[in-house]
Amino acid sequence: MQDPIYVAFATQKGGAGKSTLTTLVASYLHYVLGKRVLALDCDPRQHSMIEYREKDKLLIRENSVVKRRFARFMENFRGDAYEIIKCSPATALDHAEKAIQEGEPPEYVFFDITGTVNDRELVNLLAAMDYLFVPITPETGDLKSSIGFAHNVNEQMLFKEGTNVKGMFLVWNKVQPKDRNNLCQIINRYVASLCIESLDTILPMSVKYTKDGDTSGRCGIFRSTFMPPDKSLLRNSQLPELVDEILATIEPD
């Protein structure tokens, strides 16, 4: 059986949508495409994925509309929700290995990571990844932070002895239409000069990315750790395109 592919969405600060993207991609792969997925929340500052899961549990338990929607989905899905493990960068690999050995091996293991390359434990974790995806937004602070992080990783880790990283890519997120053909292209040319690649898919600025249900349960749910995104919200989200491009990147054959 093929070894699981280790994939990290990583930044050195919050705000670029790292945890949301990790959740959306993992859920789409698992609940829409039927892939076996494991997720590890390695961000000790806030553990956002764990918070998403706990909120989803509460919504399903307390909201009759969402509870029925979840029951209908799971009846047709005939599988389990993917596991999300709370850990630190220092313990993440041990947790992943234990989960892989004890259960059905996942095809993809996602790591939600925040930190700098000055952190030895984080560097060791990043070095064990097969692929790194660094969210980047047009916001000046996020822009500088993501490029700086990617540049440091590129200089210190990519294709170096002792690391497993096969590729690293910027992922444009929260992009307004006015920035798509101007700022994004300018920045892509700049990072290319630093030998940093960007994915072609550009995710738009949209409130749908954080739609995880409301008190009535009657609005569509886009981000859930238990269900796929609502089909009505997938239109123009670019999420299917992002997942397709990620799969083509990490499984080129």
Secondary structure, 3 states (H helix, E strand, C coil): CCCCEEEEEEECCCCCCHHHHHHHHHHHHHHHCCCCEEEEECCCCCCHHHHHHHHHHHHHHHCHHHHHHHHHHHHHHCCCCCEEEECCCCCHHHHHHHHHHHCCCCCEEEEEEECCCCCHHHHHHHHCCCEEEEEECCCHHHHHHHHHHHHHHHHHCCCCCCCCCCEEEEEEEEECHHHHCCHHHHHHHHHHHCCCEEEEEEEECCHHHHCCCCCCCCCCCCCCCCCCCCHHHHCCCCHHHHHHHHHHHHCCC
